């Protein structure tokens, strides 16, 4: 069974929405289980905001990793091609030509 490119785009958008819902549910699950309160309780009162931000980052890291893996699986399944930002950001820098002198001509 072959999926038409137009249908693949729609399915990808639906899947992205479902995965975004997963991120929201992950946050509320962590919040309702008391992870944020527990983490903030170990910080001084003056740094509660910074501790809360750190707790949110730590709590959401596994969710974003799962989201990335699921999104790539869906794109591979639907044969959606493209270029990821990190492919260009972490590519090898072009080699400097050492044969040219550094002095201006």
Secondary structure, DSSP 4 states (H G I P E B T S, - for coil): ----HHHHHHHHHHHHHHHHHHHHHHHHHHHHTTHHHHHHTTS-GGGHHHHHHHHHHHHHHHHHHHHHHHHHHHHHHTT-----HHHHHTSPPPPP-TTS-SS--
